[in-house]
Amino acid sequence: MRRRRKAGFTLIEILFAIAILGVGIVGILSLFISGISAASWANSRSAAAMQAQSMFGQVLAATDPAAPTKRLYLERMKKKFFGAGSNWITGSTVTAWVHNASDADAAPVAVAPGSDFYWQCLAANYMLPKDSPLNATAPPKANTNAAGLVEVVIAIYKSYRPGKEPISVYATLITLEAPEGN
């Protein structure tokens, strides 16, 4: 008498199918995780870019509490870029960190209390290098800009720590008028 094989799958075939299915699911889940990570990174970059533009608006508009008719950051730049009287400094490159009260302090500061965004602002009377605009050291043979023309670079960091690269850098040119009363 002939033995008939019963229809169905053996245990080995089922285990093999489950293993293949498991590898496929793990691959798909890793794509979801990397997609979520990329979306979070893009969200941080977008928020930082908007914050940089907002900080530029603040650089232009913030008033000095001691003298409400004077613009805080613009006055700092004027003091740095105009020599005695109303003379634009020519012949030498000049930079100014204007986000802190002290020009010597380049360390980023919090955008607002409790914010995880930090900013720093560098202004120069010459065109800053495009590959490293936060480098306050003038390149050799750097030519100064026309009188009153200043390049302003604003960098935004998320959860700043020393050595960390900014996630957004905003650069633009502005014109300064000579200080009044000199």
C-alpha positions in Angstrom: 0.0 0.0 0.0 1.2 3.4 -0.8 1.6 6.0 1.8 0.2 9.4 0.9 1.8 12.5 2.0 -0.4 14.9 3.9 -0.9 18.3 2.5 0.7 21.2 4.4 4.0 22.7 5.4 6.7 21.1 7.5 8.0 22.8 10.7 11.3 23.6 9.0 9.5 25.4 6.1 7.4 27.5 8.5 10.5 28.5 10.5 12.3 29.4 7.4 9.4 31.6 6.2 9.1 33.3 9.6 12.9 34.1 9.5 12.6 35.6 6.0 9.6 37.6 7.1 11.4 38.8 10.2 14.4 40.1 8.2 12.1 42.0 5.9 10.2 43.6 8.8 13.4 44.6 10.6 14.6 46.3 7.3 11.3 48.2 6.9 11.3 49.3 10.6 14.9 50.6 10.2 13.6 52.7 7.2 10.9 54.2 9.4 13.4 55.0 12.2 15.8 56.7 9.7 12.8 58.6 8.1 11.7 59.9 11.5 15.3 60.9 12.3 15.6 62.8 9.0 12.3 64.5 9.5 13.4 65.7 13.0 16.7 66.9 11.6 14.9 68.8 8.8 12.5 70.3 11.4 15.4 71.5 13.5 17.1 73.1 10.5 14.0 74.9 9.4 13.4 76.2 12.9 17.0 77.3 13.1 16.8 79.1 9.7 13.7 81.0 10.9 15.4 81.8 14.2 18.4 83.2 12.3 16.2 85.5 10.3 14.4 86.5 13.5 17.7 87.3 15.2 18.8 89.4 12.2 15.6 91.4 12.7 16.5 91.8 16.3 20.1 93.0 15.3 18.5 95.7 13.2 15.7 96.7 15.6 16.8 96.1 19.2 17.0 99.3 21.2 19.4 100.2 24.0 17.5 100.3 27.3 19.8 103.2 28.5 19.1 105.2 25.3 15.9 104.0 23.7 16.5 106.1 20.5 19.7 104.1 19.7 19.8 100.7 18.2 21.8 98.4 20.5 23.6 96.1 18.0 24.0 98.8 15.3 25.6 101.2 17.7 28.1 98.5 18.7 29.0 98.0 15.1 29.3 101.8 14.5 31.7 102.1 17.4 33.9 99.3 16.0 33.9 100.2 12.3 34.0 104.0 12.4 37.2 105.4 13.9 37.6 108.7 15.6 34.8 111.0 14.4 32.8 109.7 11.5 35.7 108.1 9.5 35.2 104.6 8.2 38.2 102.5 9.0 40.0 101.7 5.8 43.2 99.8 5.2 42.7 97.3 7.9 40.2 94.5 8.4 37.9 94.8 11.5 35.5 92.3 13.0 33.1 92.6 15.8 31.2 90.0 17.8 28.0 91.9 18.5 25.8 89.3 20.2 27.6 89.8 23.6 28.2 93.0 25.5 31.9 92.3 25.2 33.4 92.2 21.7 36.1 89.8 22.8 33.5 87.1 23.8 32.6 85.0 20.8 30.7 82.3 22.8 27.1 81.8 21.6 24.4 82.9 23.9 20.8 81.6 24.4 18.3 83.1 22.1 15.9 83.4 25.1 15.9 82.1 28.6 15.2 78.4 28.6 15.6 78.1 24.8 17.7 75.3 23.4 18.7 77.6 20.5 21.9 79.6 20.8 23.2 82.4 18.6 26.3 84.3 17.7 26.7 87.3 15.4 29.9 88.3 13.7 30.2 91.6 11.7 33.1 92.4 9.4 34.2 95.3 7.2 35.4 92.8 4.6 33.8 89.8 2.9 34.1 86.8 5.2 35.2 83.5 3.7 32.2 81.5 2.5 33.6 78.1 3.7 34.1 79.4 7.3 32.2 82.7 7.8 32.5 82.6 11.6 36.3 82.7 11.4 37.2 86.2 12.7 40.7 86.0 11.3 41.0 88.0 8.1 42.4 86.0 5.1 45.6 87.4 3.6 45.0 90.3 1.2 41.4 90.8 2.4 40.1 94.1 1.0 37.8 96.2 3.1 34.3 96.9 1.9 33.1 100.3 0.7 32.5 102.8 3.5 29.6 101.7 5.7 29.1 98.3 4.1 29.3 95.5 6.7 28.8 91.7 6.3 26.8 90.3 9.2 26.8 86.5 9.8 24.4 85.0 12.3 24.9 81.4 13.4 22.3 79.3 15.2 23.2 76.3 17.3 20.9 73.7 18.9 21.9 72.6 22.4 25.3 74.4 22.1 28.5 72.9 23.4 32.1 73.9 22.4 33.2 72.4 19.1 29.7 71.9 17.8 28.9 73.2 14.3 25.9 75.6 13.8 22.8 74.1 12.2 22.0 77.3 10.4 24.1 80.3 9.2 22.6 83.4 7.9 24.8 86.0 6.1 23.8 89.4 4.6 25.2 92.8 4.0 24.0 96.0 5.7 25.0 99.6 5.5 25.9 101.7 8.5 25.7 105.4 8.8 28.4 107.3 10.5 27.7 107.8 14.2 26.0 111.1 15.1 27.6 113.8 17.2 31.3 112.9 16.5 
